[in-house]
Amino acid sequence: AAAQAAAAQAKPAVAAAALAAPDLPRDTTSLSEFDAMQWLTACGIPTAPHGLARDADEAVRIAEGIGYPVAVKLCSPDILHKSDVGGVVLNVADAQAVRAAFAQVQAAAANHGSPARFDGALVAGMVRGWGELMVGVRRDPVFGLVALAGIGGTAVEIFRQTAFGLAPLTHARACTMLRASRAEALLCGHRGHPAVDADAVAEVLVRVSQAAAALGPRLDTLEINPLIVTAQGVVAADAVVTLHAGDGIND
């Protein structure tokens, strides 16, 4: 890995540009999905239309503003893997179902094994696509920020089709990661689906890595899964961000 990193840095390449990511609270070590999605949106990363509902009535208003069907998801910085506790309801088709989904995710927070803050429910549009990618950045104790990209979705830990690169990524490295992980195959058009601009998808990967790098030593992990492939490009449908408190790992 060290030899590959050195070889990559020795090649002529356009340096990765800096990105001014919005500041995050110093006293938090994880973001709720709503806060994570808001942060990604502010960084210029495409996200599914979404809103935060504090009660069932507000959830219905948000859903009707977005348009059915929607996803209703538990929003808490203390529960990052929401589906594991029954905190995700997909393809919610009408107001009555939204109310039931809000009650379900609220109960999931209350029944969690340890005390969990309930910020409300994230109501998001169901993004229609034909493939799922994963992109993330993690802080390695030796190499620093390491970006990963590849096939995403619920089976990501089974197939393990991912590739890695030092963050922030150059455009060329992002393209190489899409090819090496075989994620590029989802962009080429198959079974009636149109081809998607691979360069544009690579630029989204670059921007994600830049956003993570802009946080400096505060970042622990950033994960977008799934990043859904659509005719218009890729759209983040879920995000997890964990942080080191204060100014970074040495605080």
N, C-alpha and C positions, 0 to 999 in steps of 0.2 A: 504494500500500500504506500509506503514511504517513497519507494522508487517510482511508482506510477505518478504520485503527486509531484515529485521533483521533475519528472519528464514533462508533465502537463504544463508546469510553470515555466519550463525552459522554452516551450514553443511560442512563436509569435502569436499573440491573441489580443483581441480588444478587451481591456480590463473591464470588470464588472462595475457598473455605475453605482453610486451610493443612492440610498433611498431614505428620505426623511420620514420615518414611521412615527405615528402619534405616540406621545408618552403614555405609559400605563401606570396605574397606582403603585407606589413603592411598597405598600404594606400587604400585597397579595402574592400568593404563590401559585395561583391558578385562576383562569378566567372561566366564567360561565360560557356556554355556547353562544349566547346572545352577544356578550362582550367580545368574544373571539371573532364572531362574524362581523361585528361592527368595526373592529380593528382592521380586519382584512379588507373590508370595503373601503375604509379610509386610506389603505395602502394601494388602492387601485386594482385589487384582485376581484374578479367576477364572483359574486355570491348569489345564492337563491334569494328572491324577495322574501323578507321576513319582518317580524315584529314581536315585541315582548308583551304578553298579556298578564296582568296581575289578577284577573278574575275571569270567569266564564263569559260574561257579557263582552268584555274587551276582546277576548279570544275570537268571538263570533264576528265582531266588527273588523278585526284584522283579517280574518279569513275571507270575509265578503269583499274587503278591499283588494286582496290579492287575487281571489278567484279560486273556486274549488277545482280539483281536490287539493287539500293541504296536509302537511305533517304537523302534529302537535307533539312537542318534546319537552320533557322536564328540564328546567333551567336552574342549575345550581353549580356553584364553583366547587362544591364538595363531592359531586357525583359526576365524574367525567365519562364513565361508560354507562350511559343511560339505558341502553337496551337490555343490559344485564339485570336491571331491577324493574323492568316493565315500564320504563319511563319514555317510551317512544310509541306513538300511534301514527301509522301511515295511511295515505289514501282516504282521508276523512272527507266525506262528500257533502255534508250539509250542516246546518246550524245545530240541530239536535245531536249529531255525532260529535261536533266540536265540543259541546258542553260535556258530553260523556267522556271524551278524551281528556279534557282539562281535569275532570274529577279523578280520572285514572292516574295521571301523572302526579297530581297533588298527593294522592294516596301513596304512590310509590315513594315519594320523598319522605312522607310521614312514617312509612314502614321500613325505611332504610335502617340497617343494623346499627349505625352510629348517627349521632345528631347531624343533620344536614340542613343547610340554609335553603329555603325555597324562594327563589326570586320570581317565580311565575312559570309560564309556559311559553316556549318559543313556537310561534306559528309561522310556518314557512311554506312557500309554494312547492308543489311536487315537480321537480325538474324531470322532463321527459328526455331520455337519451338512450343510447344503446351500448354503453361501455362505462366502466368506472376505473379511474386512476387513483393513485395515492401519491401525495407529495408531502415531504416533511423535512424538518431540520432538527438535529439533535446535537447536544454538546458532548463531544468525546473528550475524555480527560487527557488524551495525547494529542489529537489532531485538531481540537477546537470544534468549530461548527461544521458538521457534516450533513449534507443534503442527501435525501434519498427520493427516488421516484420509481414508479412502476405500476403494475396491475394492482388495482385496489378493490374495494368492496369487502364483504364479510369473509371472503376466503383468502384474504391477503396473507394470513399466517400459515395457510396450507400450501399455497403455490409458491410463495416467496420469490416472485418475479420482480426483483428490485435491483436498482443500480445506484451507485453512490458517487458523490463528488464533494470537494471542499467548497464551503459557502463563504462569500456569495458566488454563485455560478456565473460563468460566462455563457453566452448564447450557444457557442459551439459545444461546451460541456453538457449543457441541458439537452441538446439534440442527441449527443452521444448516449446519454442516460436513457432517453426514450427508446433508442434503438437497442441498447444492450439489455434492457428489461423486457423487451418485446411489447412494450406499451404502444409503440408506434403502429403496430398492426391494427389497433382500434381506430386509428385516425385515417386509414387508407380507403375506407369505404367498402362495405361488404353487405350482402343480403339486402340490397336496396337502399342502404344508408349512404348518404353522400360522404365524400372525403372531407376531412377537416384539415385546415392549414396547420401542418406540424410546426412550422416556424412560430406561429402565433401561440401555440400551446407551449412551446419551449420558452417563449417570453413570459408566460404566466409562471413557469417554474423559476425562471430567473428572478422575477419580481417577488415571489415567495421567499426565495433565499436572501434577497436584499432586505426584505422586511425583517426577517429573523436576525440578520447581521446588524441591522440598525439598532436593535435592542442591546447589542454588546453582551457583556458578561451576565446580564440579567436573564437571558433566555436559557431555559433548560430544554424544553421540547416544543415544537410546533408541528402539528399533524393535520392535514386535510385529507379526509377519507370518508365519503368518496368525493373525488373531483370528476363530475359527470361529463361525459363526451356528448355534445349535442351538435346540431347542424350549425349553430352559431359559434362554436368553440367549446371551451370547458367552463364549468360552473361549480364552485365550492358548495356542497350541500351539508357539510358538517366540519367542525374544526375543534381541535383541542390545543390549548396553549398552557404550558406550565412554566413558572418563573422562579428565579431565586429572589428572595425578599431583599429589599434595600437596593443597593447599587450593583450587586453581583455576588459571585461565588465567594469572595473574600470578606464579605460583610460579617 
